């Protein structure tokens, strides 16, 4: 299947220096200063697919690799766990490899099952590894012995210097099989599995999106091929072949089963992420559509202020509480000679008059007011905590601003206003009717004036 091109940003470094753990085969190791192991295939594919050149900076230990990353002498390390301490100097990619950690002991030791059964046994762990940080943090009373690498830890078990070694199942199994150590067994599982990522120094943060794009394109077949290639081990001649064959078969079946399981989980998780994104997109569209429908239901399309339907619905829910919070007044007004504006200048000018009036008035109101297009050229302002004298002052202010609206050089608008203050035993609709009557009285009086209902 064709791969999508990987996007390279302008600020992306085109050549990077990288360091590895020199003693962590088959994940990665140095053989005569040559990078080998699973991460070497990862780096080769990264270079091929992105065009970014890489230069290996050899180190003698994992701790030295960490120091070179901290000092900026290395830009990247291809396979490691993310920890809080490492986040202080590295950014991390998405997970690209998973592997469990195990407890290793001599065969005469009982099966320990997990870290909680270590008790007073001496436990070797590799200094600077994530699993070591985890164990020391969550099991502070454990009798720990830090070693430089996993080979040293396994040999410490064989030589009875420690009782248990904690390490990665894949790398420790590789070393045990390669050397025919049939006296070693897996005695249990050790803490969380390794979630292995690429670590990039903070000054090279621009690499992370590119590496994540590359990781997303690594196929299951490529993952399995890397695993098989670097888990193909040889045996020394003096091995007990029958026992070694049984151990090899057990480890191989266990490792392959775990690996395939993780690949299936990885595939399922990718599908789940895509489906969740699609559902989230549909949810966002649905919310937006519902908001638009709600807006259309409650607002006048031309002026975008509340419509009569919204007003009737809101007042029916609020009416019992309105009068308890102070006086209520209604301002009812319409545009004078609006029909003539439409007939003489056209409906586009009439629509402009309605929109400019609505915009002007909205800018003069506050949270006490509900502004509604009642119908045609008629408008209502419901005024909470406002008596008729205060409503009259509001009308005068509205009128002054409306007269400044210019539609065309020779077209201006005026309005006629009716004001009514709600009586104690009166409904809002009855108050509106009185304000409406006052407005018609204003028209009878010659328009462009304010009448307050008694």
Secondary structure, 3 states (H helix, E strand, C coil): CCCCCCCCCCCCCCEEEECCCCEECCCEEEECCEEECHHHHHHHHHHHHHCCEEEECCCCCHHHHHHHHHHCCCCEEEEEECCCCHHHCEEECCCCEEECEEEEEECCCCCCECHHHCCCCEEEEECCCHHHHHHHHHCCCCEEEEECCHHHHHHHHHCCCCCEEEEEHHHHHHHHHHHCCCCEEEEEECCCCEEEEEEEEHHHCCHHHHHHHHHHHCCHHHHHHHHHHHCCCCCCCCCCHHHHHHHHHHHHHHHHHHHHHHHHHHHHHHHHHHHHHHHHHHHHHHHHHHHHHHHHHHECCCCCCEEHHHHHHHHHHHHHHHHHHCCEEEEEEEECCHHHHHHHHCHHHHHHHHHHHHHHHHCCCCCCEEEEEEECCEEEEEEECCCHHHHHHHHHHHHHHHCCCEEECCEECCEEEEEEECCCCCCHHHHHHHHHHHHHHHHHCCCCCEEECC
